[in-house]
């Protein structure tokens, strides 16, 4: 069974209450949906969004078992292997998961998960509080400052870009564009 994006969010809510985690799941799901269309997988947009929404399913309750516990939860719920594998692969090299990101969907999730967090933190520092006017050069500056949003791994972002065969500025630009289309992303005080 492959949950719809709506069913994925309901499952996310079952295991997460913190507004930050719920918003992060929505944003990553919406960003993944944008990338599906951008990269020629528009017919799989719901799948990509579901994967993005569910990728941190277990993180709030079991951060030390991240990706391992979510695999167990999803398998017990009868969720299709393509979703389980994609969600777990974003933790490759970081958690105990054995799933390496190999498909384009998995590689995009690996690349954008940390980056959406860095973009969100960057936006909060801007007067507009909006991703809509965030230039790539401002994100590059914050990326280079290792003390800013230190929890967002620059190494993972770099590895994600490399897995996709993209330079960092291309990943930055596309992810900013994706977040501009994401209803749950920060669009300023009025947004």
FENURWO-V225422 format. One record per residue. N is the residue number from 0. RES is the residue in three letters. SS is DSSP state (H for helix, E for strand, - for the rest). PHI is phi in degrees with one decimal (NA if undefined). PSI is psi in degrees with one decimal (none if undefined). Layout:
BEGIN
N,RES,SS,PHI,PSI  N,RES,SS,PHI,PSI
END
This chain:
BEGIN
0,UNK,-,NA,132.9  1,UNK,-,-110.5,113.3  2,UNK,-,-64.2,148.5  3,UNK,-,-70.6,165.2  4,UNK,H,-56.4,-35.7  5,UNK,H,-68.2,-43.3  6,UNK,H,-65.2,-36.2  7,UNK,H,-62.0,-42.4  8,UNK,H,-67.3,-37.7  9,UNK,H,-61.5,-40.6  10,UNK,H,-66.9,-40.9  11,UNK,H,-58.1,-43.0  12,UNK,H,-64.9,-28.0  13,UNK,H,-64.8,-32.3  14,UNK,H,-110.8,-1.7  15,UNK,-,-137.9,135.2  16,UNK,-,-118.4,-24.7  17,UNK,-,-63.9,124.8  18,UNK,H,-55.6,-33.5  19,UNK,H,-60.5,-48.0  20,UNK,H,-66.1,-38.7  21,UNK,H,-66.6,-43.1  22,UNK,H,-66.1,-41.8  23,UNK,H,-58.5,-44.1  24,UNK,H,-60.3,-43.7  25,UNK,H,-62.5,-48.0  26,UNK,H,-61.4,-48.7  27,UNK,H,-62.9,-38.7  28,UNK,H,-60.7,-45.4  29,UNK,H,-67.5,-37.0  30,UNK,H,-66.0,-42.3  31,UNK,H,-62.7,-38.8  32,UNK,H,-60.4,-43.8  33,UNK,H,-61.3,-46.5  34,UNK,H,-62.6,-36.8  35,UNK,H,-56.1,-47.5  36,UNK,H,-66.8,-42.1  37,UNK,H,-63.4,-36.1  38,UNK,-,-99.7,14.0  39,UNK,-,85.4,20.1  40,UNK,-,-116.5,32.1  41,UNK,H,-55.9,-30.1  42,UNK,H,-70.4,-11.7  43,UNK,H,-112.7,19.9  44,UNK,H,-58.1,-40.1  45,UNK,H,-63.5,-42.7  46,UNK,H,-60.6,-48.1  47,UNK,H,-61.1,-40.7  48,UNK,H,-66.6,-41.7  49,UNK,H,-59.1,-45.7  50,UNK,H,-60.7,-46.5  51,UNK,H,-61.6,-39.4  52,UNK,H,-66.7,-39.4  53,UNK,H,-90.5,-5.8  54,UNK,-,-58.6,-28.9  55,UNK,-,-110.7,30.6  56,UNK,-,-48.5,-41.2  57,UNK,-,-97.3,-5.9  58,UNK,-,-64.5,-39.2  59,UNK,-,-65.0,-44.1  60,UNK,-,-85.0,-35.9  61,UNK,-,-132.2,64.5  62,UNK,H,-61.1,-30.0  63,UNK,H,-79.1,-12.9  64,UNK,H,-114.8,23.1  65,UNK,-,-55.0,135.5  66,UNK,-,78.7,-29.7  67,UNK,H,-78.8,-46.8  68,UNK,H,-68.3,-37.5  69,UNK,H,-66.0,-34.6  70,UNK,H,-60.4,-45.5  71,UNK,H,-61.1,-47.1  72,UNK,H,-60.4,-46.0  73,UNK,H,-68.3,-40.2  74,UNK,H,-65.3,-40.8  75,UNK,H,-64.4,-28.5  76,UNK,-,-84.1,-2.8  77,UNK,-,78.5,22.7  78,UNK,-,-76.7,138.3  79,UNK,-,-56.6,146.3  80,UNK,H,-58.5,-32.6  81,UNK,H,-62.0,-36.1  82,UNK,H,-74.8,-46.3  83,UNK,H,-58.1,-50.7  84,UNK,H,-61.5,-46.0  85,UNK,H,-63.0,-46.3  86,UNK,H,-61.1,-46.6  87,UNK,H,-68.7,-31.4  88,UNK,H,-65.2,-19.7  89,UNK,-,-68.3,-14.7  90,UNK,-,-99.1,9.6  91,UNK,-,-59.4,129.0  92,UNK,-,82.9,-7.9  93,UNK,-,-115.9,-31.2  94,UNK,-,-122.3,-169.6  95,UNK,-,-84.7,5.4  96,UNK,-,-66.1,145.5  97,UNK,-,-98.6,-3.6  98,UNK,-,-82.7,113.9  99,UNK,-,-88.9,139.8  100,UNK,-,-67.2,115.0  101,UNK,-,-120.0,-37.1  102,UNK,-,-77.8,162.1  103,UNK,H,-60.5,-39.8  104,UNK,H,-60.6,-44.6  105,UNK,H,-65.4,-40.5  106,UNK,H,-65.3,-40.0  107,UNK,H,-64.6,-45.1  108,UNK,H,-59.5,-45.2  109,UNK,H,-57.9,-41.0  110,UNK,H,-74.5,-38.8  111,UNK,H,-93.0,-17.3  112,UNK,H,-56.6,-58.6  113,UNK,H,-67.4,-36.6  114,UNK,H,-66.1,-37.6  115,UNK,H,-63.0,-34.4  116,UNK,H,-66.1,-42.6  117,UNK,H,-65.4,-41.0  118,UNK,H,-63.6,-44.0  119,UNK,H,-59.8,-42.4  120,UNK,H,-66.5,-39.1  121,UNK,H,-63.0,-43.6  122,UNK,H,-61.8,-38.6  123,UNK,H,-61.5,-24.4  124,UNK,-,-85.9,-9.0  125,UNK,-,-89.6,147.2  126,UNK,-,-56.3,-36.6  127,UNK,-,-75.4,-21.7  128,UNK,-,55.6,29.9  129,UNK,E,-129.7,140.2  130,UNK,H,-74.2,-16.8  131,UNK,H,-65.5,-23.6  132,UNK,H,-119.5,19.8  133,UNK,-,-81.0,116.1  134,UNK,-,-83.1,152.4  135,UNK,H,-57.2,-37.8  136,UNK,H,-61.8,-34.2  137,UNK,H,-68.8,-38.7  138,UNK,H,-66.6,-41.5  139,UNK,H,-57.5,-42.4  140,UNK,H,-62.7,-45.2  141,UNK,H,-69.0,-34.2  142,UNK,H,-61.2,-39.5  143,UNK,H,-72.8,-23.4  144,UNK,-,-83.7,97.9  145,UNK,-,-65.1,-18.6  146,UNK,-,-84.1,-20.4  147,UNK,-,-81.3,129.7  148,UNK,-,45.0,54.3  149,UNK,-,-59.6,-21.8  150,UNK,-,-73.9,-12.4  151,UNK,-,-90.4,109.6  152,UNK,-,-70.3,114.7  153,UNK,H,-67.2,-33.5  154,UNK,H,-63.2,-42.5  155,UNK,H,-65.0,-42.1  156,UNK,H,-61.4,-44.5  157,UNK,H,-63.5,-43.8  158,UNK,H,-63.6,-39.6  159,UNK,H,-61.6,-44.2  160,UNK,H,-61.0,-43.5  161,UNK,H,-63.5,-40.8  162,UNK,H,-61.3,-33.2  163,UNK,H,-83.0,-12.7  164,UNK,-,77.2,26.3  165,UNK,-,-111.8,152.6  166,UNK,-,-79.0,155.5  167,UNK,H,-54.6,-45.1  168,UNK,H,-58.8,-33.6  169,UNK,H,-67.5,-44.5  170,UNK,H,-61.9,-44.1  171,UNK,H,-58.7,-51.2  172,UNK,H,-61.2,-47.2  173,UNK,H,-64.7,-39.7  174,UNK,H,-70.5,-36.6  175,UNK,H,-62.2,-45.5  176,UNK,H,-60.1,-42.0  177,UNK,H,-62.7,-42.1  178,UNK,H,-68.5,-30.1  179,UNK,H,-63.8,-28.2  180,UNK,H,-90.2,-8.2  181,UNK,-,-85.7,115.6  182,UNK,-,-57.7,-30.9  183,UNK,-,-84.6,-10.4  184,UNK,-,-71.7,161.0  185,UNK,-,-70.3,120.4  186,UNK,E,-119.8,28.1  187,UNK,-,91.4,175.8  188,UNK,-,-61.1,-36.5  189,UNK,-,-84.0,-16.4  190,UNK,-,-85.8,none
END
